[in-house]
Amino acid sequence: MMDLFRKLFSNKRAEKSSYINVFPSLQKNKEYIQNQLFHSSDLKWRSIRFNQLSGLIVFFESLSDQQRIQNEIIRPLEEKKEGNVDAIIASVDIAKKSDLSQLPQSLVQGNCVLLFEGTAEAYIVGMAAENKRNIVEPENEGAIRGAHDGFIEHLITNLYLVRKRIENPSLVVRYYQVGKATKTKLALLYMQNLANPDLVEEVDQRLGSIVMDTTISPGFIAEMIEDNPSSLFPQILFTERPDRAVAHLMEGRVVILSDGDATAQILPVTFFAFYQSPDDYHSRWIVGSFIRLLRLVSFIIASLVPALYIAIIGFHPEILPVNLIFTVKSSIDKVPFPPILEALLMQITLEVLREAGVRLPSRVGQTIGIVGGLVIGESVVRAGLISYPMVIVVALTAISSFVAPSNEISTATRILGFPLMILAAMFGLIGIMFGILFILIHLCKLESFGTAYFAPVMPLRIKDLKDTFTRFPIWSLNQRPHDPHPKRVNQERYSRGWVHDDPEKE
């Protein structure tokens, strides 16, 4: 405890000692700023005269909007010649600073600094350039119906996309700065009237406790704040869709946006949230329920089918029908490898091809599909290296793993298949059962910011099952999920009043 107080007081003394008054001399101020920024070539200086005083306008040409500096600072000051700087400069983001040590940091944020001879104050004017791309549909989360806009790398634009959908004063935004060197700006979003205060406080504490030099990607933030970063299963949901982020906000969850990244992080989440998609709610409820069930079945197929094939061929061939046994045996006899090596070879080859397809430019990416089809399909079978049943099993596994709407859970599912295949090769179906039991125990123990990861199955909550394995009709979903512990679980009862207006239908 004493060490903690010593560190706190030492930090305060260090901060206090770093304060430097702005010099009345322009030359001294210029030398200090140049030394602090190591005489960077893109640091520009513009002389000006105002109120019969010599002045300097300082900015980074790579970060500041030079057209705005010309129109909103230089031209008004040259035209007026005299007056109050605050009243003449037409900018809502202008502040006076007497601490010289703050000026270099303000400059690297894209601001413009205005200094005058004989004045121990500096004006900091927000003139950051906005080089951002247009709002387009996310490539990784396409939708058949609904909105087709997606987050981009500009934080303010992303906040606009969220606030435009939630025109409610209860939506709260908190800013954070992470990374001593990069100074990455984060935004924490939540609904004041819905989000659990304990959840908001916990996320606030975890974000505030991050100490690192660089935050390049959202994966940095996720690993620093999630409960169990060593788990194979992701505990934070990444999305590029504003409508998906808004839907989770209205359930009482929180969203983290990062400047320079086109992805929102949603927390807390459950395992089943990774298999839900906005398309489930844009379709009729029967269709949406069928597709969601299909996704959950695809998780079982992608993780278990190769292991089941190895166990049946190696230990339990009697499970197969008699006619199928002869067909499979005639194909397997030509292969010199045991089923486990056969499966591992195919799975690793498939992963290599998938990674190559992602990294290659789009113009040549299609070539990988053609080459992969020839190599994995006809060629390896004719060479006697792989059996026909194994090609079918691996193809079914690959297709099933790509059904998941979230890339994180899709990757985790494919990796999960490898230890299950090894257990199947060693112990047969008993090994698979032990593997499944271990996975279920892990899922039941795992938590995401105090929320049970396998909810609402464990702990069981019947009412939340309406929107888990299937999707019930919208008019029956009048309760928010209980897993984020929102302030208000019950919503205003959805009504189809027109049904009761007809006397014949009453």
Secondary structure, DSSP 8 states (H G I E B T S, - for coil): -HHHHHHHHHHHHHHHHT--B--S-HHHHHHHHHHHTTT-TTEEEEEEEETTEEEEEEEETTTB-HHHHIIIIIHHHHHH-SS-HHHHS--SSEEEE-BGGGHHHHHHTT-EEEEETT-S-EEEE--B----------SSS--SSS------S-HHHHHHHHHHH---TTEEEEEEEE-TTT-EEEEEEEETTTS-HHHHHHHHHHHHT---S---SHHHHHHHHSS-TTSSS-SSEEES-HHHHHHHHTTT-EEEEETT-S-EEEES--GGGGG--THHHHS-HHHHHHHHHHHHHHHHHHHHHHHHHHHHHHT-GGGS-HHHHHHHHHHHTT--S-HHHHHHHHHHHHHHHHHHHHHS-HHHHHHHHHHHIIIIIIIHHHTTSS-HHHHHHHHHHHHHHT-SS-HHHHHHHHHHHHHHHHHHHHHTHHHHHHHHHHHHHHHHH-EETTEETTTTTTTT-GGGGGGTTS---GGG--B--STT--S--B------HHHHHSGGG-
